[in-house]
Amino acid sequence: MRRTYFSEKVRDRALSEARVQKRKLAADVGVGTGFITEGLIAHGVEVLAIDESLRMLQVLRRKAFSAAGPHCCLGSAEYLPIRSGAVDYVFANMCLHHVVHPAAAIGEMARILKKGGTLIITDLDEHTFVFLTEERTDQWMGFRREDMRAWFAEAGLKDTMVEYAGERARVPSDCTDYSADISIFIARGKK
Ligand SMILES: C[S@@+](CC[C@H](N)C(=O)[O-])C[C@H]1O[C@@H](n2cnc3c(N)ncnc32)[C@H](O)[C@@H]1O
């Protein structure tokens, strides 16, 4: 499904913005079927794959790239099951708009980063497509970039950048003739 919504460009941008290096450790929050994790493994990065859905982790485990061993963890973005200062990078692609308390989740993502570590969030800009909250589990109709900047600052992150990721998400409605076309932002902060 993801392939029809947006392309690998989002992942390429996320990984290059973090300047990922081999043998470093990343957390992929809201890992889903492992879109970001697959790219991280291809770059030689070790991955802690976190999702609140056991079903998604089961699907992830069956993916070919999982043979290279992402460590799967069941847990919520708002209470990450990882010790403080443990990872070099945190990625959350298209997860935050499903989270009830995004500011708390960003605080948790910052907590688990090592000093000097990088947080990368890629998600939807604020939009008006109500059907996404009705038909899917979206909690938020995207985000305002100024809110992202404020939440990164609250979490103690520095060198924050929030801008257009160079890609749009195109999501058709299951029940109506509507189709959403929403710009995707990338947010980066350093601990
Ligand atoms: C739209 S999918 C994105 C999956 C993946 N990151 C990708 O890029 O394809 C959102 C994922 O976030 C997970 N999720 C939603 N709310 C969460 C939360 N509060 N904590 C952890 N995971 C959550 C869902 O189970 C789902 O796997």
The ligand as a Tripos MOL2 file, in Angstrom:
@<TRIPOS>MOLECULE
LIG
   27    29     1     0     0
SMALL
NO_CHARGES

@<TRIPOS>ATOM
      1 C1          1.2300    4.4360    8.4710 C.3       1 LIG1
      2 S1          2.1300    3.1840    9.3150 S.3       1 LIG1
      3 C2          3.8200    3.6520    8.8890 C.3       1 LIG1
      4 C3          4.7270    2.4750    8.9480 C.3       1 LIG1
      5 C4          6.1850    2.6990    8.5500 C.3       1 LIG1
      6 N1          6.8500    3.6410    9.4300 N.3       1 LIG1
      7 C5          6.3560    3.1150    7.1010 C.2       1 LIG1
      8 O1          7.0640    4.0770    6.8510 O.co2     1 LIG1
      9 O2          5.8020    2.4630    6.2030 O.co2     1 LIG1
     10 C6          2.0140    3.6870   11.0340 C.3       1 LIG1
     11 C7          2.5850    2.6660   11.9940 C.3       1 LIG1
     12 O3          2.6700    3.2600   13.2920 O.3       1 LIG1
     13 C8          2.1980    2.3280   14.2460 C.3       1 LIG1
     14 N2          1.7120    3.1230   15.3940 N.ar      1 LIG1
     15 C9          0.5930    3.8770   15.4520 C.ar      1 LIG1
     16 N3          0.5020    4.4730   16.6520 N.ar      1 LIG1
     17 C10         1.6020    4.0890   17.3630 C.ar      1 LIG1
     18 C11         2.0690    4.3790   18.6770 C.ar      1 LIG1
     19 N4          1.4100    5.1810   19.5050 N.pl3     1 LIG1
     20 N5          3.2210    3.7890   19.0770 N.ar      1 LIG1
     21 C12         3.9120    2.9520   18.2320 C.ar      1 LIG1
     22 N6          3.5120    2.6590   16.9990 N.ar      1 LIG1
     23 C13         2.3660    3.2210   16.5550 C.ar      1 LIG1
     24 C14         1.1250    1.5390   13.5420 C.3       1 LIG1
     25 O4          0.8860    0.2810   14.1560 O.3       1 LIG1
     26 C15         1.7220    1.4040   12.1380 C.3       1 LIG1
     27 O5          2.5290    0.2700   12.0260 O.3       1 LIG1
@<TRIPOS>BOND
     1     1     2 1
     2     2     3 1
     3     2    10 1
     4     3     4 1
     5     4     5 1
     6     5     6 1
     7     5     7 1
     8     7     8 2
     9     7     9 1
    10    10    11 1
    11    11    12 1
    12    11    26 1
    13    12    13 1
    14    13    14 1
    15    13    24 1
    16    14    15 ar
    17    14    23 ar
    18    15    16 ar
    19    16    17 ar
    20    17    18 ar
    21    17    23 ar
    22    18    19 1
    23    18    20 ar
    24    20    21 ar
    25    21    22 ar
    26    22    23 ar
    27    24    25 1
    28    24    26 1
    29    26    27 1
@<TRIPOS>SUBSTRUCTURE
     1 LIG1         1 GROUP 0 **** ****
